[in-house]
Amino acid sequence: MKISSEDHKATFSIIEAPDWVNVIALTDKEEVVLVEQYRYGIEKPTLELPGGMVDEGEHPKDTSIRELKEETGYAGTEVVNLGKVSSNPAIFTNFTHTYLIKGCVKVSEQSLDGNERINVQVMPLREFLELVAEGEVHHSLVVAAVAKYLLWVKGER
C-alpha cells in the first residue's frame, strides 16, 4: 500500500557517509588477521575484520590495502574484490566493500589514528568462522563479509 504525504507525515534521518571497506586478511597458514576494538554503541570490545572509511578520490581496493597495514601492520600479495553490501540502507547512504587479501605477513607496526585503540589477533580461519557461527562475532558488516567470502570459496573450489 502506498501512503501519500497527505495521508501520513513522516520524518526520516539519513546519514550521508563515505563508503567503507572490510578486509578478510589471510596468511599462508590459513590464519585470519583480526582487530579487537571498543565499540561505544554496545559499550564493549568487539572482534572484527580490519577496515575503515574510503577517502575521497580513493578506490576501495586501495583503502583495503591501506587500512589493513595501518590497523594491523600486515600486508599481502593478492587482493580479491568480494563485492559490496549496503551498510544499512534504512539510514546510511553508503556501501561497504569487502576484499580478501591473501599471503598476509606482518611488515610494520600499526599506524593508528588518535582515536583508535586496536589490538591485533591472528587465529585459524576455522576458529574465526566458528566464532561467527556461535554469535561471538556479531558485527553485521563482518558477518556479511564472511558470507561474501564463503560464497566466493564455494565458487572457487
JOHUJO-V390410 format. One record per pair of residues at least 12 apart in sequence whose ideal C-beta (glycine too) atoms are under 10 Angstrom apart, sorted by the first residue. I is the first residue (numbers start at 1). J is the second residue. Records with the same first field share a line. If there is no record, write none. Layout:
# JOHUJO-V390410
I = J, J
This chain:
# JOHUJO-V390410
12 = 90, 91
13 = 90, 91
14 = 90, 91, 92, 93
15 = 87, 88, 91, 92, 93, 94
16 = 92, 93, 94
17 = 53, 54, 87, 88, 91, 92, 93, 94, 95, 96
18 = 52, 53, 54, 55, 56, 58, 63, 93, 94, 95
19 = 53, 54, 55, 58, 60, 63, 84, 87, 93, 94, 95, 96, 97
20 = 51, 52, 53, 54, 60, 63, 67, 84, 85, 87, 92, 94, 95, 96, 97, 98, 141
21 = 49, 50, 51, 52, 53, 54, 58, 60, 61, 62, 63, 64, 65, 66, 67, 68, 84, 95, 96, 97, 98, 99, 141, 145
22 = 48, 49, 50, 51, 52, 64, 67, 82, 84, 85, 96, 97, 98, 99, 139, 141, 142, 144, 145, 146, 148, 149
23 = 35, 49, 50, 51, 52, 63, 64, 65, 66, 67, 68, 71, 72, 74, 76, 79, 82, 97, 98, 99, 100, 101, 104, 145
24 = 49, 50, 51, 64, 68, 80, 82, 98, 99, 100, 101, 102, 104, 125, 128, 142, 145, 146, 148, 149, 152
25 = 49, 50, 64, 67, 68, 69, 71, 72, 74, 75, 76, 99, 100, 101, 102, 103, 104, 122
26 = 76, 78, 100, 101, 102, 103, 104, 125, 149
27 = 74, 76, 102, 103, 104, 105, 106, 122, 124, 125
28 = 76, 77, 102, 103, 104, 105
29 = 104, 122, 124, 125
30 = 124, 125, 126
31 = 104, 121, 122, 123, 124, 125, 126, 127, 128
32 = 49, 50, 104, 121, 122, 123, 124, 125, 126, 127, 128, 129, 146, 149
33 = 49, 50, 68, 71, 72, 73, 74, 76, 101, 104, 105, 106, 120, 121, 122, 123, 128
34 = 47, 48, 49, 50, 71, 72, 118, 119, 120, 121, 122, 123, 128, 131, 137, 142
35 = 47, 48, 49, 50, 51, 67, 68, 71, 72, 110, 116, 118, 119, 120, 121
36 = 48, 117, 118, 119, 120, 121
37 = 71, 112, 116, 117, 118, 119
38 = 116, 117, 118, 119
39 = 139
42 = 138, 139
45 = 117, 118, 119
46 = 136, 137, 138, 139, 142
47 = 119, 121, 123, 128, 131, 132, 136, 137, 138, 139, 142
48 = 71, 118, 137, 138, 139, 141, 142, 145
49 = 67, 68, 71, 98, 99, 128, 137, 139, 141, 142, 145, 146, 149
50 = 64, 67, 68, 69, 70, 71, 72, 74, 101, 104, 118, 120
51 = 63, 64, 67, 68, 71, 96, 97, 98, 99, 139, 141, 142, 145
52 = 64, 66, 67, 68, 70, 71, 113, 116
53 = 67, 94
54 = 66, 67, 94, 95, 96, 97
59 = 97
60 = 81, 84, 95, 96, 97, 98, 99
61 = 79, 80, 81, 97, 99, 101
62 = 79
63 = 97, 99
64 = 76, 79, 80, 81, 97, 98, 99, 100, 101
65 = 79, 99, 101
66 = 111
67 = 99
68 = 99, 101, 104
69 = 101, 104, 106, 107, 108, 110, 111
70 = 108, 110, 111, 112, 113, 116, 118
71 = 110, 111, 112, 113, 116, 118, 120
72 = 104, 106, 107, 108, 109, 110, 111, 118, 119, 120, 121, 122
73 = 105, 106, 107, 108, 109, 110, 111, 120
74 = 101, 104, 105, 106, 107, 108, 110, 120, 122
75 = 101, 103, 104, 105, 106, 107, 108
76 = 99, 100, 101, 102, 103, 104, 105, 107
77 = 101, 102, 103, 104, 105
78 = 100, 101, 102, 103, 104
79 = 99, 100, 101, 102, 103
80 = 98, 99, 100, 101, 102, 149, 152, 156
81 = 97, 98, 99, 100, 148, 152
82 = 97, 98, 99, 100, 145, 146, 147, 148, 149, 150, 151, 152, 153
83 = 95, 96, 97, 98, 99, 144, 145, 147, 148, 149, 151, 152
84 = 96, 97, 98, 144, 148
85 = 97, 98, 140, 141, 144, 145, 147, 148
86 = 144
87 = 140, 141, 144
88 = 140, 141
96 = 140, 141, 142, 144, 145, 148
97 = 145, 148
98 = 141, 142, 144, 145, 146, 147, 148, 149, 152
99 = 145, 148, 149
100 = 145, 148, 149, 152, 153
104 = 122
106 = 120, 122
125 = 149
128 = 142, 146
129 = 146, 149, 150
131 = 146
132 = 145, 146, 147, 150
133 = 146
